[in-house]
Each structure stands twice: as C-alpha cells, then as structure tokens.
Amino acid sequence: MIWIPHQLIFASTGDTVSLDCYTEAFPMSINYWTKADSCSILQPNEKFSVSISDNIYQVSMKLVISGVEQEDFGSYKCIAKNSLGSTEGVIRLYEAKASIYNRKEAANAEEEDGGEKNKDDTDTTYRETYEEVRIKDASYELMRNTNTKESRLPKSAHLERQRISNFITALNCAQCPGDVGVMTALFRLFIAAVWICHFLCSRLMTLK
C-alpha cells in the first residue's frame, strides 16, 4: 500500500522541493525512487537527496531535489517491492509560471519610473485643456443668454425695431430739394430719435 500526500507539486527553476511517499508492506519491502521516463534508480548526489525511514512495516520515503532545472520537471515514481509483489506511486513536478500579479507589479514599477518624469507635463496639459473648455463654456453661456433675452422681446418690439431701421434707411436715401426738403428731413430725423428712445426704453423694461 502506498500513500502520497501531494501528487502534484509546482516549483520554479532554482527552487528546492521535497517529494514524500509512505508505504505499508509485510514482509518488509525494498523502497527506491525513479524518474517516470527512466528505469534507473535515483542515487543520492548533489542534485538528489534520498532518505528512507522504516518502522516495522511502515516506511517513509523522501526525495529532495536541489536547484531545480528545466530537465528536472516531470514525473517521479516511489516504488516498494517485497516477496509478495510490488506497488508504486507517481508524483508530478510542474514548472510554476510567474503569476499575473507579479508581472503587473513589475510593469507598474517600470511605469512609475517613467511616470514621475512626465507628471508635470501631464498636469500642465490638463490645466490648459481645462481652461480651454471653461472659456468655451463661458462663451456658449453668454451667447445662449443673449439669444434667450432677445427671444423674450414681444413681437411688437421686433416690428417697431424693424420700422425704425427701414425709416433710417429711407432718410439716408431721400433726396429732398430746397428748404422744405431740409425741414422734412429734420422732422423725420426727430421722429426717428423719439422712436429709438421709445424702443430702447421698452427693451430695458422687458429685460428687467
């Protein structure tokens, strides 16, 4: 009987990992480790450290791999054999990829180095853009208020303003001979001035 607490183990290159395997057999068994793609028994050396401890019919097997390299990833077998037969368990050692959070932290660190240099330029650009938008908004508001006030004028005021404009145009184009023409022109000019004053007063009263 073989019991393996961790059948899947993840490690990065350069790590040291421990593979554990427990067996129970009677009569006592012969225990060893192999690589799944090889029949050779793993012997203790600088790379592999093998330890086996037994207690009557219980055996604890431990394989420590130091300085994991690319070729060390794969499957390992712990095997137990006695006169009645053999049994084995498989432990798979996988390469652990860098987590997305670590990559994000590295990318953020690089951005911070370059971000500090451009911070002042970015703030200046933002302030300039804000000022441009604020000026445009103010211009639009002024134009909208002016149009609104114009639209509040009664229809009669618009007609009166049009009549005054037409009358002044007629005065400029009129050709009146003699003194009568001069007096007539002055009278009409006086009437026009009165109408203009009346129009301005009406508009001021409306705006209020």
PETANOR-V903659 format. One record per pair of residues at least 24 apart in sequence whose ideal C-beta (glycine too) atoms are under 10 Angstrom apart, sorted by the first residue. I is the first residue (numbers start at 1). J is the second residue. If there is no record, write none. Layout:
i->I j->J
i->I j->J
This chain:
i->1 j->25
i->1 j->57
i->1 j->58
i->1 j->80
i->1 j->87
i->1 j->89
i->2 j->29
i->2 j->31
i->2 j->59
i->2 j->61
i->2 j->77
i->2 j->78
i->2 j->79
i->2 j->80
i->2 j->87
i->2 j->88
i->2 j->89
i->2 j->90
i->3 j->89
i->4 j->61
i->4 j->78
i->4 j->89
i->4 j->90
i->4 j->91
i->5 j->91
i->6 j->91
i->6 j->92
i->7 j->75
i->7 j->89
i->7 j->90
i->7 j->91
i->7 j->92
i->8 j->91
i->8 j->92
i->8 j->93
i->8 j->94
i->9 j->65
i->9 j->73
i->9 j->76
i->9 j->91
i->9 j->92
i->9 j->93
i->9 j->94
i->9 j->96
i->10 j->73
i->10 j->92
i->10 j->93
i->10 j->94
i->10 j->95
i->10 j->96
i->10 j->97
i->11 j->65
i->11 j->68
i->11 j->72
i->11 j->73
i->11 j->93
i->11 j->94
i->11 j->95
i->11 j->96
i->12 j->68
i->12 j->95
i->12 j->96
i->12 j->97
i->12 j->98
i->13 j->67
i->13 j->68
i->13 j->69
i->13 j->70
i->13 j->72
i->13 j->73
i->13 j->95
i->13 j->96
i->14 j->66
i->14 j->67
i->14 j->68
i->14 j->69
i->15 j->65
i->15 j->66
i->15 j->67
i->15 j->68
i->15 j->72
i->15 j->95
i->15 j->96
i->16 j->49
i->16 j->64
i->16 j->65
i->16 j->66
i->16 j->67
i->16 j->68
i->17 j->63
i->17 j->64
i->17 j->65
i->17 j->66
i->17 j->68
i->17 j->72
i->17 j->91
i->17 j->93
i->18 j->49
i->18 j->51
i->18 j->62
i->18 j->63
i->18 j->64
i->18 j->65
i->19 j->48
i->19 j->61
i->19 j->62
i->19 j->63
i->19 j->64
i->19 j->65
i->19 j->76
i->19 j->78
i->19 j->89
i->19 j->91
i->19 j->92
i->19 j->93
i->20 j->60
i->20 j->61
i->20 j->62
i->20 j->63
i->20 j->64
i->20 j->78
i->20 j->91
i->21 j->52
i->21 j->59
i->21 j->60
i->21 j->61
i->21 j->62
i->21 j->63
i->21 j->76
i->21 j->77
i->21 j->78
i->21 j->79
i->21 j->80
i->21 j->88
i->21 j->89
i->21 j->90
i->21 j->91
i->22 j->58
i->22 j->59
i->22 j->60
i->22 j->61
i->22 j->62
i->22 j->78
i->22 j->80
i->22 j->89
i->23 j->52
i->23 j->54
i->23 j->57
i->23 j->58
i->23 j->59
i->23 j->60
i->23 j->61
i->23 j->78
i->23 j->79
i->23 j->80
i->23 j->82
i->23 j->87
i->23 j->88
i->23 j->89
i->24 j->56
i->24 j->57
i->24 j->58
i->24 j->59
i->24 j->80
i->24 j->87
i->25 j->54
i->25 j->57
i->25 j->58
i->25 j->59
i->25 j->80
i->25 j->81
i->25 j->82
i->25 j->83
i->25 j->84
i->25 j->85
i->25 j->86
i->25 j->87
i->26 j->56
i->26 j->57
i->26 j->58
i->26 j->82
i->26 j->84
i->27 j->57
i->27 j->82
i->27 j->83
i->27 j->84
i->28 j->54
i->28 j->56
i->28 j->57
i->28 j->59
i->28 j->80
i->28 j->82
i->28 j->83
i->29 j->54
i->29 j->57
i->29 j->59
i->29 j->79
i->29 j->80
i->29 j->81
i->29 j->82
i->29 j->83
i->29 j->84
i->29 j->85
i->29 j->86
i->29 j->87
i->30 j->59
i->30 j->79
i->30 j->80
i->30 j->81
i->30 j->82
i->30 j->83
i->30 j->86
i->31 j->59
i->31 j->60
i->31 j->61
i->31 j->78
i->31 j->79
i->31 j->80
i->31 j->81
i->31 j->82
i->32 j->61
i->32 j->63
i->32 j->77
i->32 j->78
i->32 j->79
i->32 j->80
i->32 j->81
i->33 j->61
i->33 j->62
i->33 j->63
i->33 j->76
i->33 j->77
i->33 j->78
i->33 j->79
i->33 j->91
i->34 j->75
i->34 j->76
i->34 j->77
i->34 j->78
i->34 j->79
i->34 j->88
i->35 j->71
i->35 j->72
i->35 j->74
i->35 j->75
i->35 j->76
i->35 j->77
i->36 j->74
i->36 j->75
i->36 j->76
i->36 j->77
i->36 j->88
i->36 j->90
i->36 j->91
i->36 j->92
i->37 j->74
i->37 j->75
i->37 j->77
i->38 j->74
i->38 j->77
i->39 j->77
i->41 j->79
i->42 j->76
i->42 j->77
i->47 j->72
i->48 j->72
i->48 j->76
i->52 j->78
i->57 j->82
i->61 j->89
i->63 j->91
i->63 j->93
i->65 j->93
i->68 j->93
i->68 j->95
i->68 j->96
i->70 j->95
i->149 j->203
i->149 j->206
i->149 j->207
i->150 j->203
i->150 j->207
i->152 j->203
i->152 j->206
i->152 j->207
i->153 j->199
i->153 j->202
i->153 j->203
i->153 j->206
i->153 j->207
i->154 j->202
i->154 j->203
i->154 j->206
i->156 j->202
i->157 j->198
i->157 j->199
i->157 j->202
i->157 j->203
i->157 j->205
i->157 j->206
i->160 j->195
i->160 j->196
i->160 j->198
i->160 j->199
i->160 j->202
i->160 j->203
i->161 j->195
i->161 j->196
i->161 j->199
i->161 j->200
i->161 j->202
i->161 j->203
i->163 j->192
i->163 j->195
i->163 j->199
i->164 j->191
i->164 j->192
i->164 j->193
i->164 j->194
i->164 j->195
i->164 j->196
i->164 j->198
i->164 j->199
i->165 j->192
i->167 j->191
i->167 j->192
i->167 j->195
i->167 j->196
i->168 j->192
i->168 j->195
i->168 j->196
